[in-house]
Every structure is written in structure tokens, then in C-alpha cells.
Amino acid sequence: MEIIKFAIPKGSLEETTFQFLAEAGYTISSGKRSYRPKINDSEIVLKMLRPQEIPVYVSEGVEDIAITGEDWIRETKANVKVLTSLEYGRVKLVAGAPKDLPADSLSEVLEYLWSKNRNIRISTEYLKICSEWVKSNPVYKKKYGDKDPMIITPWWKIGDNPKVSIFLSFGATEAKTPEVADIIMDVTETGSTLSANNIKIIETVMESYAVLIANKDALADPKKREKIYDVLALFKGVVSGRKKLHIFVNVRKENLQKLLSALPALKKPTVSPLSDENWLSINTVVDKQKFLKLLPSLRKFAQGLVIHEPRQILSLDELPKGVDSEA
């Protein structure tokens, strides 16, 4: 019965991913005890993997679709199709240096340490992103041109410039300065852990969110594509639902146009008669962020306000149609 293989992330994105799947209508069992949790859809086979690995496995067709972070897609340069941002799991990939270092940017760190005749050591899990970041720096380019920083792992070394070395970190990257590294590159939500370890942020390299990705060959398969689009529709519904409020208000007939004129956010509401012919019911969806601004007008012209937080809002007209749709 299996149609698609679906990888979900183990680790920092795990809890929020399970919550997201639940909002999409999926029931997951044995999530914390197994790398192969069960899902209430016989056409999907789940597998839990580290987010670092997921883009490559999807690119190679080991998995058909997956949830992972944008940072790992960029790091692995995986040839996958990003179907949509899921708008959770936001982190910033930042570069940090010891607080007592008299430099506040990569350029200043390079110039300062080179003035002390020191080579630069960087610790990170993001080897490729870090190398690109260093090479794009104008101070580095002026001194070394297109030379690649040396990348060092326990298994190999690549690059032709040992004056700047990037060491693979296996975690606890914030503990590497100052003894092991002059600079670290790591993800953070608030920066508080870095600050607690005496590290200041010198640059933000990128922001990353959880995204839904797909294998391109899977999207070319009509049967798999249809199932993938079903998942995509549900996920887009969750993202949209988290931004909206579903409201029901009662209004006198003579106030209907006043209310609609005062509330431009109420687009194409459903207006229904009530048992009292002088009253109408309005049923509509509004942006959650705009609701507080709408409340004064609702209080002025309406009565009986009821608010629901929708689990999903599916805009099916915005999704691909049918098995002949382009992947």
C-alpha cells in the first residue's frame, strides 16, 4: 500500500514537527521510541533521521519527501525541490567570537589576528557554508584571492589556505572558543547560550526555517506526485491556519454595511439571516495579527462575537491540480 517514503527530523525539530503533523490531521505513534514511527495513513512510511542527513537522502531517492531545515539544504547543496516553508523551527546561523576580542565583524577579526601573526581557526558543523562565507569576505579576498580555506575533519583535509582553517565540530560548538577556535559558526534562536559562554555574535549568515522538500524523480511519478500534493495541501493548510482567526459576529441589518466598510479585512464574508429578521450573522476569516485593530469596530457595530482558531485553512485553488500537473 506504500506510495511515498517520508523522512522527519530527529533532534531539535522533533517536538515541533510532531505538533505540526498533528495539526495536519496525522496521528503518530511510537514517535519517541522508534526511528520508524507509525502514521495513520497506510500510503505513507515514516522514518526519523537527523536533519543534517535528510537533504542528501531525498536527493538520492532514498526518501521521497521530508522535513528538514533550510540550513542543511544549503550546506549539503542537495538537488531537491523545496515545496513550501513550514514557518516553524526558525533559527539564525551566526558567527561568534570571544567577547573580549577587540573586533566586531569577520573583517575586523581577520585583520586583528593577522596583525598578531596568528592563523585563524573556525569551528562549525557547517563546513561548506562557512568556507563560502569566509571566501566572500572582502578582507580575505584582498589577501588570498580565490584560495579555499583549509577544511579539516578527522578523515580528510581539503583547501589550499591553512592560514584560515575550518574544523568540523561534532556539537557543543559554543565551547570551542577561545582554546580550540577563534570563531565559531552555529545556529541560535535567541543568542542567550552563546552569550552565557562569553561569545558575541559578529555576523548573521542566514535564517533558516523547517521546509517540506521532495525528490524530483518522485514528483515526476504521477502516483507519488498526487500523494505528495495531498501532504502539501494539508501542510499549507496548517501554515495558513496558524495565521488566521475564524470569527462569527451578529450585527443589525442597518449596521451591516457600516461594519463591512469599517473592516476591509472582512473579504467576502458569509452573511446569514437569524431568526430575528432584524439581525444577521457574519462568518469570516481574518488575519490574526490584524484582529486587535479590528476589535474596536466589531464592538461598535456588532454583538455576540465568537472566535475560533482554525486547525487548517486549505486554499485548494493555489495548489497543483491533477496527475498531469508539472512537478
Secondary structure as GFF3:
##gff-version 3
##sequence-region A 1 327
A	DSSP	beta_strand	4	9	.	.	.	ID=ss1
A	DSSP	alpha_helix	14	23	.	.	.	ID=ss2
A	DSSP	beta_strand	28	29	.	.	.	ID=ss3
A	DSSP	beta_strand	38	39	.	.	.	ID=ss4
A	DSSP	beta_strand	44	49	.	.	.	ID=ss5
A	DSSP	alpha_helix	54	59	.	.	.	ID=ss6
A	DSSP	beta_strand	65	69	.	.	.	ID=ss7
A	DSSP	alpha_helix	70	76	.	.	.	ID=ss8
A	DSSP	beta_strand	81	85	.	.	.	ID=ss9
A	DSSP	beta_strand	91	98	.	.	.	ID=ss10
A	DSSP	alpha_helix	106	115	.	.	.	ID=ss11
A	DSSP	beta_strand	120	124	.	.	.	ID=ss12
A	DSSP	alpha_helix	127	135	.	.	.	ID=ss13
A	DSSP	alpha_helix	138	144	.	.	.	ID=ss14
A	DSSP	beta_strand	149	152	.	.	.	ID=ss15
A	DSSP	beta_strand	157	158	.	.	.	ID=ss16
A	DSSP	beta_strand	161	168	.	.	.	ID=ss17
A	DSSP	three_ten_helix	173	175	.	.	.	ID=ss18
A	DSSP	beta_strand	183	188	.	.	.	ID=ss19
A	DSSP	alpha_helix	192	196	.	.	.	ID=ss20
A	DSSP	beta_strand	199	208	.	.	.	ID=ss21
A	DSSP	beta_strand	210	214	.	.	.	ID=ss22
A	DSSP	alpha_helix	216	220	.	.	.	ID=ss23
A	DSSP	alpha_helix	222	241	.	.	.	ID=ss24
A	DSSP	beta_strand	244	252	.	.	.	ID=ss25
A	DSSP	three_ten_helix	253	255	.	.	.	ID=ss26
A	DSSP	alpha_helix	256	262	.	.	.	ID=ss27
A	DSSP	beta_strand	270	273	.	.	.	ID=ss28
A	DSSP	beta_strand	279	287	.	.	.	ID=ss29
A	DSSP	three_ten_helix	288	290	.	.	.	ID=ss30
A	DSSP	alpha_helix	291	301	.	.	.	ID=ss31
A	DSSP	beta_strand	302	308	.	.	.	ID=ss32
A	DSSP	three_ten_helix	316	318	.	.	.	ID=ss33
###
